[in-house]
Structure formats: C-alpha cells, structure tokens
Amino acid sequence: MEKNFKIISSEIRLQFLKLVLDKNKYHLGGSASCLDLLTVLFFGKYINLKKKNRSPFILSKGHALGVFYSILLKQRIISIKKFNFLKKKALLGGQLDTFNLAKHVDWNTGSLGHSIGVCIGFAIANPKKKVWTIVGDAEIDEGSVWEALFFISEKKIDNIIIIIDRNRLSASSYIEKKEVLDKNILNQLRFSVTKINGHDHQSIAKCYDQAIKSKKSSIIIANTIKGKGFGIAENNIKYSHEAIKNSEISELIKYYEQT
C-alpha cells in the first residue's frame, strides 16, 4: 500500500502541474503541503468520493482546490473535458464551492476559520460517521476555530477528525513558533492529539486508523513542507501566491512523467 500511495501522489503532483501550466496565479505551496495527506485520505479506505453515504469532508483551506481537482480527475469523477469547460466558463472559481460539484464538495470554503464549526453540524447530524476536515496552521489564529474547539470539548462531540497542515508558512509570513498548537493545551480540551510526518504515507495511514478508532474527536498535527515536491517552491514563501516559471513547471512535469 505504501508503494501505491507513493506512485499515486506522484501522479497527482503531475496532474496538478498540468493544471497550473500557463496560469498566472495559484496556491502552489499550500496545495503541495497537503497533497500526501489527501492522497492517503481519498485513495486509502477512509473516504470514497464516489459513494453517496460517505463520511463528510471539508477542505477548509479551499485555496488548495487544485490538488482536490487533481484527485477528482485521477479518480475519473470529473473528466478533463468537463474540467476545462467549467474553468473556461468561470464556473470553477479560485476557491472550492458546491455549485458544480455538489456530490463531491460538502461545503463552500475559502474564507478561513469556519470549517471546524461546520463540522460540528455535520457531526451532530451524522453521529455514526467520522467527519473530516483539513485546516492550515495559520488558520488556527482565527477566534472561530477556538470557539469551535471549546464547543466540541464542552459538548463531548466525539466524531470529528481535524488535520492541521503544519507547513509553518502563512501566505505572507513564517510561523515557526505557535504555542497554541501545544499538545498539552489540546489534550486538556479532551482531544486525541497526534503529531506525524505529513509526507510519510505509512505514518499518515496509521494515524488515520487510530483516529477512526478513537472514542474522542482527534487532532492530527501533520508536519509538512510548503511546496513539497516542487523544487524551487519548497519552503519558499514567495510561492504562496506567485506562479513559478512555465519552464520550471515543464521540467517538473518531465520529472514526474519519468518517475
């Protein structure tokens, strides 16, 4: 399975690069940092996007929609022809939305800080299902995030899994130190807290298995690298928003086509 995840994640990186070729603006860094986490989530046994009665999932960091679209293309849920049509007609915006992909996108995202609160609603409505979300580490600064965490703790809601993409970079600054992510604080709120390497597929899968079995809601702090797998963009704040040169993208495409 580990080998399969490695191959699949490379294929998704390749698809993502092809999507952003000739584009002037896209969130390459933040998309790349959560790619392995989403690969295991959707190509493991955790969430099957083709099923109607699946576990809910919210991509809180909606600016990473390029990776999510790449996963939909890889799973043949959406064709490249339909994708190009929706993009040409501006029906696929710069943030994830439910309008054209309602079967596969559970909630509009892009405005940060709201997904955990929305997960509470999904969790109460679906008490026998785990409700998943992935948030960025800079997003933890939002007060609404902490209001939601305290509510989950106070009401003893036990079926939410929160993955924190800990890439240590916001859109405009480095966030090397963030005491609010201290495990002791989160443990006091009755969460099951685990820290993992967010690019190690085996560790990710093991952690997801533990979260599913947990009798408490879980927080997974995934240490990641912004721009992972994209050469010059790795851990480079410049490419949070800026596009890398087409020539460099083309070289990366050649690399992933050969691996």
Number of C-alpha atoms within 10 A of each C-alpha: 12 13 9 13 18 17 13 18 22 20 18 25 25 19 21 24 22 16 18 18 17 14 12 12 14 21 22 27 30 30 24 26 27 31 29 25 25 20 22 26 19 16 18 15 11 17 19 16 20 13 10 10 10 15 19 22 22 23 24 25 25 25 23 24 25 26 26 23 21 23 26 20 18 16 15 11 15 15 13 16 9 11 17 14 13 14 13 10 10 10 14 20 12 17 15 25 20 14 12 11 13 11 13 19 19 17 20 17 21 19 13 19 23 19 26 26 18 16 25 20 11 21 22 15 10 14 13 11 18 24 27 24 20 24 25 24 23 21 19 17 14 12 12 17 19 16 13 19 20 15 15 24 18 11 8 14 19 24 26 27 25 22 24 25 27 27 26 20 22 18 14 11 12 14 13 10 8 12 8 13 15 11 17 11 13 18 14 10 16 19 27 20 20 16 17 16 16 26 22 18 22 17 16 23 19 11 19 22 13 14 23 18 11 15 13 20 23 27 23 23 22 26 20 25 24 27 25 23 18 19 13 13 21 18 21 15 20 16 22 23 17 15 20 21 12 15 11 14 20 13 12 19 19 12 12 17 12 7 8
